[in-house]
Every structure is written in structure tokens, then in C-alpha cells.
């Protein structure tokens, strides 16, 4: 079958690989000049079933309310006048009950575990070097209340077969000595030895090259304008270069999916959440951390990606304005210096920001829509690197008419859109 995939980010290229493996003829349309040039370019790099919790939790409404009045925290709401945010936000609030948090988080953890195995299989098949570090991930907590809450949450992980080890501050420092400068701000930690890290950009660009060498056609710099429908089928995608026809179409355009699908009658429950990152070169003699991690108190993640150290932070609801304030960069650079004083060359910071396509539940939307030959692979949010390989395989199964190995419950586009 001839299939056009819209979008060449991590989710899109993962879908291309899965479809190509099934023998389809695949063409890719991407507005940027290369694969993984936007959301997938400089993310945290964490593959983390041990942190696969839905953002919609009983404590989330108060945190979002505080952010309306305190704009210097890592979680911020600046979209208060945007009707699309309020529609999304009402659905998010409806998912903030304890029962729904457990349901959504359990679904996300199971998907993360399945996808991590799928990612391993793709890496084995393709031989892509993405600077993987498989030493687990540390999760740090600033006070005893936060640590106790995290330990309670970890019961859900343990029930799903995720290994979680509770550590004192001293034990966390034994595991990662480069955190010594941060010990006064750490009350304890959880360690998930099965989690890992790696460079999503290197993986995605490597996978795109692997797919191109095996027949996939990548068209970069192509602006997608509309999908043309006739009856219950999509007949073509309109681009700035003309119309392109195909047997089937896969939408994988991240935060831009709502605008693309709205003319076809779909209300897509996705809203962009801005995240920031700063990447530093590691010099000879520097002492970067060996183990990736997350500091819960500041919502800061870190990972070593080959000869670079990256820190990420911020979850800002500010619509589609992907602007990175200089103050945010300064804060993140200062935090990097404070956490890892000898970790990298902090005078050579490379800042980045992106829009993460979040759903109210925190889980992605995949599969066939009401149009017989239109499929979506969207809504991976902050867990795209953790979940995209698995959902890509599930998408390919649906396209082929197979029952996916991993259950579609709660993820099926046909029931959500």
C-alpha cells in the first residue's frame, strides 16, 4: 500500500519504520529542513517507565492555580485567555481524580514498558548509535513530604513490574557522586535501574536515514496545507508543492494536529506545552554525571548524551508561542552549575525550546479515524521518547488489520476523536 506520513519527528519517523517493515511504500512530508528538527531535537533524552505518570493528578489543579500568580516556577499557565486551552483544561481537570490518575498512569506505564522493548528491537535491527546509557535513572526529592508521596506513587510502578529502589541521600550519592553539590537540596531518592537515556535526535535522524536507504521517500521543506476528503476517505494531501495522492495517510504532526484535522470535523484533545533545554559540551577533565535523573523539586531533568550534558525544565502553557526567554536560559544554566559544578563547559550553552503535544490524560492517540484511510500517531507529550516506538508498531498493526500485541484501550483514535 502507498502511505503518506505527515511529519518527520520522532513519532513520524518511528511510524515510517514500522510501516516500511510491513512492506508498504512510504512517502514522508515534513515542513522543516530535516528530520527531528522541532520537538524531537533537544529533549531530555529519558526513556523512563519509572516516571510514566499522568500529569492529571489530584494535586495538579492547585499547582496550576498557583502558577497563575507565581510565574517564576517550573509549571506555568500563560494561556488563560485562549478558549482552546480552557476546553483542553476542563478535560484535564476531569482526569484529576485519584481513580482516573491511577487508570491513566497504569495505562501509560504499561505502554512505556512495551515501547522500551520495541525501541530495543529497533536499535538491534538497525544498529543505530544514539548515545544510549543503560544505568537506570535517579529521581530526587527535596523534602520528606515529596519523598513520601513519591514512594506511595511507586506502588503503582511496582505493581506493574517496574523495579524501584528507595535510597537515602547518602545512597544516592554513592550511586552518582557528581550530585554532591546538590545534597543539601535532596531528602532522598528513588532509583529505577531499568530506565535508560539516549539522544532522541540521533536516533530519529539515524532511523530516517536507515528508512531512506530502504526506499522511504522523505520530502523536507514541504508545507502541509490541508487534507482533501471525498466521502469517507482522504484522497490527497494539499501541500505548497501541489496535491499528493495515496492509499492511506498518517498524521504525526505533534501539536499542529488539531488545526490540520479540524476542517475534517475532528476536535483533537491536544494542547502545546513548552519545554526548555540547555546542552553543554563536555571537555576532557570534566566530571559529568554517569546516571541520568530528575530533580522533582525544580522539575529539572539531566542526561549525558555522548560528549554533551543536557538539562531540561519548564512546563509552560502559553499556546503556540515557542519563545525562549533569556531569563529561562539563565536559570537553567545556573542550575546546571549548581548541580554539577565540574560537569561541563557551562560557558558554551546551546539553548532550545519546543512544544510538546499533550493530551488531558497524558496518553497518546493512535490508530484509524472515522475516515477509512486516515490514521493518527499523535499526542505523545512529554513521554514521546519513552512511548513512540511501541505506538508506531501498534499503528502498523492497525493499518495491516492485525490485533496489536499491546492493547489499544484508552489510546484508540476511533473512540477518542
C-alpha positions in Angstrom: 0.0 0.0 0.0 1.2 3.5 -0.7 1.1 5.6 2.5 1.9 9.2 3.1 3.2 10.1 6.6 2.8 13.7 7.7 5.6 14.7 10.0 9.2 13.5 10.4 9.7 13.9 14.1 10.4 11.0 16.5 6.8 9.8 16.3 6.5 10.2 12.5 9.8 8.5 11.7 9.1 5.7 14.1 5.8 5.1 12.2 7.7 5.2 8.9 10.0 2.4 10.1 7.1 0.2 11.3 5.2 0.7 8.1 8.2 0.1 5.9 8.9 -3.1 7.8 5.5 -4.3 6.8 6.3 -3.8 3.1 4.4 -0.5 2.5 5.6 2.2 0.1 6.1 5.2 2.3 6.4 8.9 1.5 7.1 11.5 4.2 6.2 15.2 4.2 8.0 17.4 6.7 7.9 21.2 6.8 11.4 21.5 8.4 14.7 21.0 6.5 15.5 17.7 8.3 14.1 15.0 10.5 13.7 15.7 14.2 14.2 19.4 13.8 11.5 20.6 16.3 10.1 18.8 19.3 12.5 15.8 19.0 15.6 18.0 18.5 16.8 18.5 22.1 14.6 16.8 24.6 15.6 15.4 28.0 16.7 12.0 26.5 15.0 9.9 29.2 13.4 6.6 28.4 11.6 6.3 31.7 8.8 3.8 32.5 9.7 4.7 36.1 8.4 8.2 35.6 5.4 7.4 33.4 2.7 9.1 35.5 -0.2 11.1 34.1 0.2 14.8 34.7 -3.5 14.9 35.5 -3.4 14.1 39.3 -5.3 15.2 42.4 -2.6 17.7 43.2 -2.4 19.2 39.6 -5.3 21.7 39.9 -3.7 23.5 42.8 -0.3 23.6 41.2 -1.8 25.1 38.0 -3.8 27.6 40.1 -0.6 28.7 41.9 1.1 29.2 38.5 -1.3 31.9 37.6 0.1 34.1 40.3 3.7 32.8 40.5 5.2 32.9 37.1 8.8 32.0 38.1 8.0 28.4 38.9 8.7 25.5 36.5 5.0 24.8 35.9 3.3 27.9 34.3 0.0 28.8 32.8 0.0 31.8 30.5 -2.8 30.8 28.2 -5.7 31.9 30.4 -7.4 33.9 27.6 -7.2 31.1 25.0 -10.5 29.2 24.6 -8.7 26.2 23.2 -6.7 26.0 26.5 -9.9 26.1 28.6 -11.5 23.3 26.5 -8.4 21.2 27.0 -8.1 22.3 30.6 -11.7 21.2 31.5 -10.9 17.8 30.2 -7.6 17.8 32.1 -9.4 18.7 35.3 -11.9 15.9 34.8 -9.0 13.5 34.7 -7.5 14.8 38.0 -9.4 12.4 40.3 -7.5 9.7 42.0 -9.3 7.0 40.1 -8.6 8.4 36.7 -5.0 9.2 37.7 -4.4 5.6 38.6 -6.2 4.4 35.4 -4.2 6.8 33.1 -0.9 6.2 34.8 -1.3 2.5 34.8 -2.0 2.6 31.1 1.0 4.9 30.5 3.4 2.7 32.5 2.3 -0.4 30.6 2.7 1.4 27.3 6.1 2.7 28.3 7.3 -0.8 29.2 6.1 -2.2 25.9 7.6 0.6 24.0 11.0 0.3 25.7 11.2 -3.2 24.4 10.1 -2.1 21.0 12.9 0.6 21.0 15.4 -2.1 21.9 14.3 -4.2 19.0 14.5 -1.3 16.6 18.1 -0.4 17.8 19.1 -4.1 17.4 17.7 -4.3 13.9 19.1 -1.0 12.6 22.4 -0.7 14.6 21.7 3.0 15.3 24.1 4.6 17.8 22.1 7.1 19.8 24.5 7.5 22.8 22.4 5.2 25.0 23.2 4.9 28.7 21.6 2.0 30.4 22.4 2.6 34.1 18.9 3.5 35.3 17.5 6.9 36.3 17.6 8.7 39.7 14.6 10.6 40.9 15.4 13.2 43.6 13.0 14.7 46.1 13.7 17.9 48.1 11.8 17.1 51.3 10.3 14.3 53.2 6.7 15.0 52.2 7.6 14.9 48.5 9.7 11.7 49.1 6.8 10.0 50.9 4.4 10.9 48.2 6.7 9.5 45.5 7.1 6.3 47.5 3.4 6.0 47.6 3.1 6.6 43.8 5.8 4.0 43.2 3.5 1.3 44.5 1.7 1.6 41.1 5.1 1.1 39.3 5.9 -1.9 41.5 2.5 -3.5 40.8 3.3 -3.1 37.0 6.7 -4.8 37.3 8.9 -1.7 37.3 11.8 -2.1 39.6 12.0 0.8 42.1 14.6 1.2 44.8 14.3 3.7 47.6 17.6 5.5 48.5 18.7 7.8 51.2 20.6 10.9 50.1 23.9 9.2 51.0 23.0 6.1 49.0 22.0 8.3 46.0 25.4 10.0 46.2 27.1 6.6 46.3 25.4 5.8 43.1 26.0 9.2 41.5 28.9 11.0 43.3 28.6 14.1 40.9 25.5 15.1 42.8 27.5 16.0 45.9 26.9 19.7 45.4 23.1 19.2 45.4 22.9 17.0 48.5 21.6 19.8 50.8 18.6 20.1 48.5 17.9 16.4 48.4 16.0 14.5 51.1 16.1 11.1 49.3 15.7 9.5 46.0 14.0 6.7 44.1 16.1 4.7 41.6 14.7 2.8 38.6 17.5 0.6 37.3 15.5 -0.5 34.2 15.2 3.1 32.9 17.7 4.5 30.4 18.7 7.6 28.5 19.7 8.4 24.9 19.7 11.1 22.2 16.3 11.1 20.6 17.6 13.4 17.8 20.5 11.0 16.9 18.0 8.1 17.0 15.4 9.8 14.8 17.9 11.1 12.2 19.6 7.8 12.1 16.3 5.9 11.7 15.2 8.3 8.9 18.5 7.6 7.1 18.0 3.9 7.6 14.5 4.1 6.2 15.5 6.3 3.2 18.2 3.8 2.3 15.4 1.1 2.1 13.0 3.0 -0.1 11.2 5.6 2.1 10.9 8.9 0.3 11.5 12.0 2.6 10.3 15.4 1.3 11.6 18.1 3.5 10.6 21.8 3.4 7.1 20.8 2.4 4.3 22.8 3.9 1.2 20.7 4.6 -1.9 22.8 3.9 -4.9 20.5 4.1 -6.3 17.0 3.7 -8.7 16.5 0.9 -11.7 14.3 1.6 -14.2 12.6 -0.7 -16.9 10.8 1.2 -15.4 8.7 4.0 -11.9 8.7 2.5 -9.0 11.0 2.2 -7.9 11.3 -1.4 -4.9 13.6 -1.2 -2.9 16.0 1.0 -2.6 19.5 -0.3 0.9 21.0 0.1 2.7 24.1 -1.2 4.0 21.9 -3.9 0.7 20.6 -5.0 -1.6 17.6 -4.2 -0.2 14.2 -3.3 -2.5 11.2 -3.5 -2.0 7.9 -1.6 -3.9 4.8 -0.4 -3.6 5.9 3.2 -2.4 8.9 5.3 -0.8 9.0 8.8 -1.0 12.3 10.7 2.0 12.7 13.0 2.5 16.5 13.3 2.5 16.9 17.0 0.9 20.0 18.4 -0.3 21.0 15.0 -2.7 18.1 14.6 -5.8 20.0 15.9 -5.5 22.7 13.2 -4.9 20.1 10.5 -7.8 17.8 11.4 -10.3 20.5 12.5 -11.6 21.1 8.9 -12.5 17.4 8.7 -14.7 17.6 11.8 -12.3 16.4 14.4 -11.8 18.0 17.8 -8.4 16.8 18.8 -7.7 17.0 22.6 -4.1 18.2 22.3 -2.6 21.4 23.6 1.1 22.5 23.3 3.2 22.7 26.4 6.5 24.5 26.1 9.7 22.9 27.5 13.2 24.2 27.6 16.6 22.6 27.4 20.2 23.7 27.5 23.0 21.5 26.2 26.7 21.8 27.2 29.9 20.3 25.7 31.9 18.0 27.9 35.6 18.7 27.9 38.5 16.5 28.8 38.8 16.6 32.6 35.1 17.5 33.2 33.2 15.2 35.6 29.6 14.9 34.3 27.0 12.6 35.9 27.1 9.0 34.8 23.4 8.4 35.6 20.5 10.4 34.2 17.9 11.8 36.6 15.1 14.1 37.5 15.0 16.6 40.4 11.4 16.7 41.4 11.6 20.0 43.3 12.7 22.0 40.3 11.2 19.8 37.6 14.7 19.6 36.1 15.9 16.5 34.2 19.5 15.8 33.2 21.3 13.3 31.0 24.7 12.7 29.5 24.4 12.2 25.7 27.8 11.2 24.5 30.1 14.2 24.9 27.3 16.5 25.9 25.4 17.2 29.1 21.8 18.3 28.8 19.4 19.8 31.3 15.7 20.4 30.7 13.0 22.1 32.7 9.7 24.1 32.5 6.2 23.1 31.5 4.5 26.2 30.2 1.1 26.5 28.8 1.5 29.6 26.5 -0.2 28.5 23.3 1.8 28.2 20.2 4.3 30.9 21.0 7.5 28.9 21.1 9.7 31.7 22.5 12.6 31.0 24.9 13.1 34.0 27.3 16.7 34.7 28.2 15.8 34.5 31.9 14.8 30.9 31.5 18.1 30.1 29.9 20.0 31.9 32.7 18.1 30.0 35.3 18.8 26.6 33.7 22.5 27.4 33.2 22.8 28.5 36.8 21.1 25.3 38.0 23.4 23.2 35.9 26.4 24.9 37.5 24.9 24.4 41.0 24.1 20.7 40.4 27.2 19.7 38.6 29.9 22.3 39.2 32.6 20.4 37.2 30.2 18.7 34.8 30.7 20.5 31.5 31.7 23.8 29.8 28.8 25.9 31.1 30.1 29.0 29.2 29.1 27.2 25.9 25.4 26.7 26.4 23.1 25.7 23.5 19.5 26.6 24.5 16.4 25.1 22.9 12.6 25.1 23.4 9.9 23.1 21.9 6.1 22.5 22.0 5.1 19.1 23.5 1.7 17.8 22.2 -0.1 17.0 25.5 -3.4 15.2 25.9 -5.5 15.6 29.0 -4.8 12.0 30.0 -1.1 12.1 29.2 -1.5 9.1 26.9 -1.1 9.3 23.1 -3.8 8.9 20.4 -3.2 6.3 17.7 -5.0 4.3 15.1 -7.7 4.8 12.5 -10.1 7.7 12.5 -13.7 8.0 11.1 -12.2 8.3 7.7 -11.4 4.8 6.5 -7.8 5.5 5.3 -6.8 8.3 7.7 -4.7 7.3 10.7 -3.1 9.3 13.5 0.0 8.9 15.6 -0.1 11.9 17.9 -0.3 13.2 21.5 2.9 11.7 22.9 3.5 14.8 25.0 6.5 14.7 27.4 6.8 10.9 27.0 7.4 10.7 23.3 10.9 9.2 23.5 9.6 6.6 26.0 6.5 5.6 24.1 6.9 6.3 20.3 8.5 3.0 19.2 5.7 1.0 20.8 2.9 3.1 19.5 4.4 3.0 16.0 4.3 -0.8 16.0 0.7 -0.6 17.2 -0.2 1.8 14.4 1.4 -0.5 11.8 -0.6 -3.4 13.3 -3.9 -1.4 12.9 -3.0 -0.4 9.3 -2.4 -4.1 8.5 -5.6 -5.2 10.1 -3.8 -7.1 12.9 -4.7 -7.1 16.5 -1.9 -5.1 18.2 0.1 -7.1 20.8 -0.3 -4.2 23.2 -4.0 -3.3 24.0 -5.4 -0.2 22.3 -7.8 0.5 25.2 -7.7 4.3 26.0 -5.5 5.0 23.0 -7.7 4.2 20.1 -8.3 7.3 17.8 -11.5 5.8 16.6 -13.0 6.1 20.0 -11.3 9.4 21.1 -11.7 11.6 18.1 
